[in-house]
Amino acid sequence: MFGKAKAKPGSAGGKTAVRSDVKLGSAIFGEEELEVRELHIKGIRIPNPGEGNIIAGQKFHFLLKLGDGESAPVIKVEAHALAASDKEVIGKFSEMGDDEKRLIALHMKALRQAGAIA
């Protein structure tokens, strides 16, 4: 009765499985374009640009390109670094409008329907 609850497959909090050949998008910092490792409506995981330029607690701005190709939508994003190392940054989006959130949600939904992510 008071034991551990079993986690259901695909439940909230579970990691989204992405095929290795699928590109979620790109984070563009000036001339540097970095591949997005994880993407959610509330946040993002990307490589740390430069030589670890972003530190934990710092606000940073970048362009988020959803998908691949010239017709991919680009969003101007502001995020707050929750955790940062020399190689990786986990950021939480701040002051993002409903249209931008909806665009990210539609992008993720399209990838799920295509079987690119689980």
Secondary structure, DSSP 8 states (H G I E B T S, - for coil): --S-----TT-TTS---B-TT---EEEEETTEEEE-SEE-SSEEEEE-STTT---TT-EEEEEEEESSSTTS-EEEEEEEEEEE-SSEEEEEE-S--HHHHHHHHHHHHHHHHTTSB-
